[in-house]
Amino acid sequence: MAGRPPRISVTYTPKHASWLNMVELFFSILARRLLRRGEFTSQEHLARKILNFITHYNHHAKPYRWRYDGRPLTAA
C-alpha cells in the first residue's frame, strides 16, 4: 500500500477545550431544548424527534468561539 496518504487527520484543539466538552455542550442543548419539555409516545417517536432535532441543529449551527483570558475560573 505504498504511496497512499495516511487515513488519519490531526485537528488542533485549544488547551482548554477538549472534544469531550463539545459533546457535553451538545447534549446539554439537546436536553434543554427537546428532552425536558418533550412528550414521547414510544422509543421510535423519541428517536425520530432526536434525529429531527440534530438535522435542524446542524442546518442552523454557528461556530462556537472559545475564549480564555488566562484568569482562573471562579464560581458564580
N, CA, C and O atoms as a printed pandas DataFrame, in Angstrom:
     atom_number atom_name residue_name chain_id  residue_number  x_coord  y_coord  z_coord
0              1         N          MET        A               1    0.803   -1.189    0.000
1              2        CA          MET        A               1    0.000    0.000    0.000
2              3         C          MET        A               1    0.855    1.265    0.000
3              4         O          MET        A               1    0.420    2.311    0.481
4              5         N          ALA        A               2    2.030    1.172   -0.522
5              6        CA          ALA        A               2    2.932    2.325   -0.545
6              7         C          ALA        A               2    2.337    3.434   -1.402
7              8         O          ALA        A               2    1.675    3.179   -2.407
8              9         N          GLY        A               3    2.593    4.686   -0.975
9             10        CA          GLY        A               3    2.129    5.813   -1.765
10            11         C          GLY        A               3    0.748    6.326   -1.386
11            12         O          GLY        A               3    0.329    7.382   -1.859
12            13         N          ARG        A               4    0.037    5.590   -0.538
13            14        CA          ARG        A               4   -1.295    6.056   -0.136
14            15         C          ARG        A               4   -1.159    7.090    0.981
15            16         O          ARG        A               4   -0.296    6.954    1.848
16            17         N          PRO        A               5   -1.999    8.115    0.966
17            18        CA          PRO        A               5   -1.957    9.089    2.053
18            19         C          PRO        A               5   -2.454    8.462    3.361
19            20         O          PRO        A               5   -3.248    7.522    3.327
20            21         N          PRO        A               6   -2.006    8.961    4.490
21            22        CA          PRO        A               6   -2.462    8.390    5.763
22            23         C          PRO        A               6   -3.966    8.586    5.943
23            24         O          PRO        A               6   -4.544    9.538    5.419
24            25         N          ARG        A               7   -4.590    7.680    6.685
25            26        CA          ARG        A               7   -6.040    7.736    6.889
26            27         C          ARG        A               7   -6.411    8.496    8.152
27            28         O          ARG        A               7   -7.566    8.471    8.578
28            29         N          ILE        A               8   -5.444    9.167    8.749
29            30        CA          ILE        A               8   -5.753    9.930    9.942
30            31         C          ILE        A               8   -5.603   11.415    9.649
31            32         O          ILE        A               8   -4.888   11.818    8.732
32            33         N          SER        A               9   -6.284   12.208   10.440
33            34        CA          SER        A               9   -6.217   13.648   10.308
34            35         C          SER        A               9   -6.063   14.239   11.702
35            36         O          SER        A               9   -6.850   13.931   12.597
36            37         N          VAL        A              10   -5.062   15.080   11.892
37            38        CA          VAL        A              10   -4.824   15.690   13.188
38            39         C          VAL        A              10   -5.527   17.038   13.216
39            40         O          VAL        A              10   -5.368   17.846   12.301
40            41         N          THR        A              11   -6.303   17.278   14.262
41            42        CA          THR        A              11   -7.025   18.529   14.412
42            43         C          THR        A              11   -6.564   19.209   15.687
43            44         O          THR        A              11   -6.516   18.586   16.747
44            45         N          TYR        A              12   -6.224   20.486   15.588
45            46        CA          TYR        A              12   -5.787   21.240   16.755
46            47         C          TYR        A              12   -6.978   21.485   17.670
47            48         O          TYR        A              12   -8.041   21.912   17.221
48            49         N          THR        A              13   -6.793   21.215   18.944
49            50        CA          THR        A              13   -7.798   21.501   19.964
50            51         C          THR        A              13   -7.176   22.445   20.977
51            52         O          THR        A              13   -6.118   22.136   21.525
52            53         N          PRO        A              14   -7.802   23.589   21.245
53            54        CA          PRO        A              14   -7.242   24.500   22.240
54            55         C          PRO        A              14   -7.048   23.810   23.584
55            56         O          PRO        A              14   -7.752   22.854   23.908
56            57         N          LYS        A              15   -6.081   24.304   24.370
57            58        CA          LYS        A              15   -5.753   23.684   25.651
58            59         C          LYS        A              15   -6.960   23.531   26.564
59            60         O          LYS        A              15   -7.080   22.531   27.272
60            61         N          HIS        A              16   -7.835   24.492   26.553
61            62        CA          HIS        A              16   -8.955   24.494   27.491
62            63         C          HIS        A              16  -10.261   24.062   26.828
63            64         O          HIS        A              16  -11.337   24.394   27.326
64            65         N          ALA        A              17  -10.191   23.347   25.739
65            66        CA          ALA        A              17  -11.403   22.931   25.037
66            67         C          ALA        A              17  -11.201   21.558   24.424
67            68         O          ALA        A              17  -10.686   21.452   23.311
68            69         N          SER        A              18  -11.586   20.526   25.111
69            70        CA          SER        A              18  -11.441   19.193   24.548
70            71         C          SER        A              18  -12.683   18.831   23.738
71            72         O          SER        A              18  -13.722   19.479   23.865
72            73         N          TRP        A              19  -12.576   17.807   22.916
73            74        CA          TRP        A              19  -13.727   17.363   22.136
74            75         C          TRP        A              19  -14.847   16.894   23.054
75            76         O          TRP        A              19  -16.022   16.979   22.699
76            77         N          LEU        A              20  -14.483   16.399   24.233
77            78        CA          LEU        A              20  -15.495   15.947   25.170
78            79         C          LEU        A              20  -16.347   17.112   25.663
79            80         O          LEU        A              20  -17.548   16.953   25.880
80            81         N          ASN        A              21  -15.739   18.274   25.839
81            82        CA          ASN        A              21  -16.503   19.458   26.224
82            83         C          ASN        A              21  -17.563   19.772   25.173
83            84         O          ASN        A              21  -18.688   20.141   25.511
84            85         N          MET        A              22  -17.202   19.625   23.899
85            86        CA          MET        A              22  -18.153   19.915   22.823
86            87         C          MET        A              22  -19.301   18.911   22.831
87            88         O          MET        A              22  -20.448   19.282   22.580
88            89         N          VAL        A              23  -19.008   17.659   23.114
89            90        CA          VAL        A              23  -20.057   16.638   23.205
90            91         C          VAL        A              23  -20.987   16.954   24.370
91            92         O          VAL        A              23  -22.208   16.871   24.233
92            93         N          GLU        A              24  -20.411   17.317   25.517
93            94        CA          GLU        A              24  -21.222   17.669   26.679
94            95         C          GLU        A              24  -22.083   18.886   26.387
95            96         O          GLU        A              24  -23.243   18.932   26.796
96            97         N          LEU        A              25  -21.539   19.865   25.690
97            98        CA          LEU        A              25  -22.300   21.049   25.318
98            99         C          LEU        A              25  -23.486   20.679   24.431
99           100         O          LEU        A              25  -24.596   21.167   24.641
100          101         N          PHE        A              26  -23.253   19.820   23.444
101          102        CA          PHE        A              26  -24.345   19.413   22.559
102          103         C          PHE        A              26  -25.445   18.685   23.327
103          104         O          PHE        A              26  -26.627   18.967   23.127
104          105         N          PHE        A              27  -25.069   17.749   24.207
105          106        CA          PHE        A              27  -26.086   17.017   24.965
106          107         C          PHE        A              27  -26.834   17.933   25.924
107          108         O          PHE        A              27  -28.011   17.699   26.200
108          109         N          SER        A              28  -26.188   18.956   26.432
109          110        CA          SER        A              28  -26.858   19.936   27.275
110          111         C          SER        A              28  -27.918   20.689   26.470
111          112         O          SER        A              28  -29.037   20.887   26.943
112          113         N          ILE        A              29  -27.568   21.102   25.269
113          114        CA          ILE        A              29  -28.520   21.793   24.395
114          115         C          ILE        A              29  -29.677   20.869   24.040
115          116         O          ILE        A              29  -30.836   21.282   24.072
116          117         N          LEU        A              30  -29.370   19.628   23.704
117          118        CA          LEU        A              30  -30.409   18.648   23.377
118          119         C          LEU        A              30  -31.380   18.473   24.546
119          120         O          LEU        A              30  -32.596   18.455   24.353
120          121         N          ALA        A              31  -30.842   18.344   25.748
121          122        CA          ALA        A              31  -31.688   18.152   26.930
122          123         C          ALA        A              31  -32.559   19.373   27.186
123          124         O          ALA        A              31  -33.754   19.240   27.449
124          125         N          ARG        A              32  -31.963   20.573   27.110
125          126        CA          ARG        A              32  -32.724   21.792   27.407
126          127         C          ARG        A              32  -33.770   22.098   26.363
127          128         O          ARG        A              32  -34.868   22.532   26.712
128          129         N          ARG        A              33  -33.473   21.888   25.100
129          130        CA          ARG        A              33  -34.390   22.294   24.033
130          131         C          ARG        A              33  -35.409   21.227   23.643
131          132         O          ARG        A              33  -36.473   21.560   23.121
132          133         N          LEU        A              34  -35.108   19.967   23.881
133          134        CA          LEU        A              34  -36.007   18.914   23.409
134          135         C          LEU        A              34  -36.484   17.989   24.517
135          136         O          LEU        A              34  -37.688   17.808   24.698
136          137         N          LEU        A              35  -35.566   17.411   25.250
137          138        CA          LEU        A              35  -35.924   16.310   26.139
138          139         C          LEU        A              35  -36.710   16.749   27.372
139          140         O          LEU        A              35  -37.630   16.044   27.786
140          141         N          ARG        A              36  -36.379   17.881   27.964
141          142        CA          ARG        A              36  -37.075   18.309   29.192
142          143         C          ARG        A              36  -38.529   18.652   28.960
143          144         O          ARG        A              36  -39.370   18.421   29.828
144          145         N          ARG        A              37  -38.832   19.200   27.800
145          146        CA          ARG        A              37  -40.216   19.615   27.514
146          147         C          ARG        A              37  -40.991   18.586   26.703
147          148         O          ARG        A              37  -42.204   18.713   26.531
148          149         N          GLY        A              38  -40.311   17.585   26.212
149          150        CA          GLY        A              38  -40.924   16.667   25.264
150          151         C          GLY        A              38  -41.855   15.648   25.883
151          152         O          GLY        A              38  -41.694   15.229   27.030
152          153         N          GLU        A              39  -42.814   15.273   25.098
153          154        CA          GLU        A              39  -43.695   14.149   25.429
154          155         C          GLU        A              39  -43.563   13.167   24.276
155          156         O          GLU        A              39  -43.823   13.503   23.121
156          157         N          PHE        A              40  -43.159   11.965   24.606
157          158        CA          PHE        A              40  -42.876   10.977   23.577
158          159         C          PHE        A              40  -43.733    9.744   23.819
159          160         O          PHE        A              40  -43.844    9.261   24.946
160          161         N          THR        A              41  -44.328    9.250   22.763
161          162        CA          THR        A              41  -45.252    8.134   22.881
162          163         C          THR        A              41  -44.575    6.769   22.786
163          164         O          THR        A              41  -45.146    5.754   23.185
164          165         N          SER        A              42  -43.355    6.755   22.255
165          166        CA          SER        A              42  -42.630    5.489   22.103
166          167         C          SER        A              42  -41.150    5.781   21.906
167          168         O          SER        A              42  -40.747    6.930   21.726
168          169         N          GLN        A              43  -40.349    4.724   21.942
169          170        CA          GLN        A              43  -38.919    4.889   21.678
170          171         C          GLN        A              43  -38.686    5.346   20.246
171          172         O          GLN        A              43  -37.782    6.139   19.984
172          173         N          GLU        A              44  -39.493    4.851   19.326
173          174        CA          GLU        A              44  -39.359    5.254   17.924
174          175         C          GLU        A              44  -39.675    6.734   17.772
175          176         O          GLU        A              44  -38.988    7.443   17.036
176          177         N          HIS        A              45  -40.711    7.207   18.463
177          178        CA          HIS        A              45  -41.078    8.616   18.420
178          179         C          HIS        A              45  -39.941    9.479   18.978
179          180         O          HIS        A              45  -39.594   10.504   18.392
180          181         N          LEU        A              46  -39.368    9.067   20.101
181          182        CA          LEU        A              46  -38.237    9.772   20.699
182          183         C          LEU        A              46  -37.054    9.799   19.733
183          184         O          LEU        A              46  -36.451   10.852   19.526
184          185         N          ALA        A              47  -36.717    8.659   19.144
185          186        CA          ALA        A              47  -35.590    8.586   18.208
186          187         C          ALA        A              47  -35.827    9.501   17.007
187          188         O          ALA        A              47  -34.906   10.193   16.571
188          189         N          ARG        A              48  -37.037    9.515   16.472
189          190        CA          ARG        A              48  -37.375   10.370   15.332
190          191         C          ARG        A              48  -37.223   11.849   15.706
191          192         O          ARG        A              48  -36.681   12.635   14.930
192          193         N          LYS        A              49  -37.702   12.223   16.898
193          194        CA          LYS        A              49  -37.591   13.609   17.370
194          195         C          LYS        A              49  -36.121   14.020   17.532
195          196         O          LYS        A              49  -35.740   15.131   17.164
196          197         N          ILE        A              50  -35.303   13.122   18.083
197          198        CA          ILE        A              50  -33.885   13.426   18.264
198          199         C          ILE        A              50  -33.199   13.596   16.915
199          200         O          ILE        A              50  -32.417   14.530   16.735
200          201         N          LEU        A              51  -33.477   12.715   15.972
201          202        CA          LEU        A              51  -32.868   12.832   14.644
202          203         C          LEU        A              51  -33.310   14.111   13.940
203          204         O          LEU        A              51  -32.505   14.756   13.267
204          205         N          ASN        A              52  -34.581   14.483   14.088
205          206        CA          ASN        A              52  -35.070   15.743   13.512
206          207         C          ASN        A              52  -34.383   16.936   14.171
207          208         O          ASN        A              52  -34.024   17.901   13.497
208          209         N          PHE        A              53  -34.203   16.868   15.486
209          210        CA          PHE        A              53  -33.513   17.943   16.203
210          211         C          PHE        A              53  -32.079   18.087   15.695
211          212         O          PHE        A              53  -31.615   19.200   15.450
212          213         N          ILE        A              54  -31.379   16.966   15.538
213          214        CA          ILE        A              54  -29.990   17.001   15.073
214          215         C          ILE        A              54  -29.919   17.602   13.668
215          216         O          ILE        A              54  -29.042   18.421   13.391
216          217         N          THR        A              55  -30.824   17.206   12.790
217          218        CA          THR        A              55  -30.848   17.754   11.435
218          219         C          THR        A              55  -31.063   19.262   11.473
219          220         O          THR        A              55  -30.356   20.005   10.792
220          221         N          HIS        A              56  -32.030   19.721   12.263
221          222        CA          HIS        A              56  -32.319   21.152   12.381
222          223         C          HIS        A              56  -31.134   21.883   13.006
223          224         O          HIS        A              56  -30.746   22.950   12.531
224          225         N          TYR        A              57  -30.561   21.323   14.057
225          226        CA          TYR        A              57  -29.418   21.929   14.743
226          227         C          TYR        A              57  -28.229   22.071   13.792
227          228         O          TYR        A              57  -27.595   23.126   13.751
228          229         N          ASN        A              58  -27.924   21.032   13.038
229          230        CA          ASN        A              58  -26.802   21.079   12.101
230          231         C          ASN        A              58  -27.032   22.099   10.991
231          232         O          ASN        A              58  -26.096   22.760   10.542
232          233         N          HIS        A              59  -28.286   22.224   10.550
233          234        CA          HIS        A              59  -28.610   23.167    9.480
234          235         C          HIS        A              59  -28.419   24.613    9.944
235          236         O          HIS        A              59  -28.019   25.468    9.155
236          237         N          HIS        A              60  -28.703   24.889   11.217
237          238        CA          HIS        A              60  -28.644   26.257   11.747
238          239         C          HIS        A              60  -27.437   26.492   12.662
239          240         O          HIS        A              60  -27.380   27.510   13.351
240          241         N          ALA        A              61  -26.492   25.582   12.677
241          242        CA          ALA        A              61  -25.344   25.687   13.590
242          243         C          ALA        A              61  -24.441   26.861   13.224
243          244         O          ALA        A              61  -24.275   27.213   12.056
244          245         N          LYS        A              62  -23.867   27.451   14.270
245          246        CA          LYS        A              62  -22.893   28.521   14.109
246          247         C          LYS        A              62  -21.643   28.107   14.870
247          248         O          LYS        A              62  -21.733   27.411   15.881
248          249         N          PRO        A              63  -20.472   28.534   14.390
249          250        CA          PRO        A              63  -19.237   28.167   15.096
250          251         C          PRO        A              63  -19.245   28.705   16.529
251          252         O          PRO        A              63  -19.749   29.797   16.793
252          253         N          TYR        A              64  -18.692   27.938   17.424
253          254        CA          TYR        A              64  -18.563   28.353   18.811
254          255         C          TYR        A              64  -17.155   28.894   19.003
255          256         O          TYR        A              64  -16.179   28.217   18.681
256          257         N          ARG        A              65  -17.048   30.097   19.520
257          258        CA          ARG        A              65  -15.727   30.700   19.728
258          259         C          ARG        A              65  -15.320   30.540   21.180
259          260         O          ARG        A              65  -15.977   31.056   22.084
260          261         N          TRP        A              66  -14.234   29.823   21.394
261          262        CA          TRP        A              66  -13.710   29.637   22.745
262          263         C          TRP        A              66  -12.971   30.893   23.154
263          264         O          TRP        A              66  -12.228   31.477   22.366
264          265         N          ARG        A              67  -13.182   31.302   24.394
265          266        CA          ARG        A              67  -12.466   32.460   24.932
266          267         C          ARG        A              67  -11.870   32.086   26.275
267          268         O          ARG        A              67  -12.541   31.521   27.139
268          269         N          TYR        A              68  -10.618   32.406   26.431
269          270        CA          TYR        A              68   -9.968   32.197   27.721
270          271         C          TYR        A              68   -8.899   33.259   27.862
271          272         O          TYR        A              68   -7.981   33.331   27.044
272          273         N          ASP        A              69   -9.006   34.086   28.891
273          274        CA          ASP        A              69   -8.076   35.208   29.055
274          275         C          ASP        A              69   -6.941   34.905   30.040
275          276         O          ASP        A              69   -6.167   35.800   30.377
276          277         N          GLY        A              70   -6.837   33.686   30.494
277          278        CA          GLY        A              70   -5.742   33.303   31.363
278          279         C          GLY        A              70   -6.042   33.410   32.854
279          280         O          GLY        A              70   -5.270   32.914   33.676
280          281         N          ARG        A              71   -7.156   34.052   33.214
281          282        CA          ARG        A              71   -7.504   34.166   34.636
282          283         C          ARG        A              71   -8.146   32.862   35.106
283          284         O          ARG        A              71   -8.829   32.190   34.333
284          285         N          PRO        A              72   -7.931   32.509   36.356
285          286        CA          PRO        A              72   -8.575   31.308   36.899
286          287         C          PRO        A              72  -10.102   31.458   36.885
287          288         O          PRO        A              72  -10.629   32.551   37.094
288          289         N          LEU        A              73  -10.781   30.373   36.643
289          290        CA          LEU        A              73  -12.252   30.390   36.629
290          291         C          LEU        A              73  -12.752   30.550   38.058
291          292         O          LEU        A              73  -12.137   30.032   38.990
292          293         N          THR        A              74  -13.846   31.251   38.237
293          294        CA          THR        A              74  -14.432   31.460   39.559
294          295         C          THR        A              74  -15.845   30.937   39.585
295          296         O          THR        A              74  -16.513   30.864   38.553
296          297         N          ALA        A              75  -16.296   30.576   40.760
297          298        CA          ALA        A              75  -17.670   30.092   40.928
298          299         C          ALA        A              75  -18.631   31.272   40.802
299          300         O          ALA        A              75  -18.325   32.380   41.244
300          301         N          ALA        A              76  -19.768   31.034   40.212
301          302        CA          ALA        A              76  -20.761   32.109   40.036
302          303         C          ALA        A              76  -21.459   32.452   41.319
303          304         O          ALA        A              76  -22.319   33.333   41.337
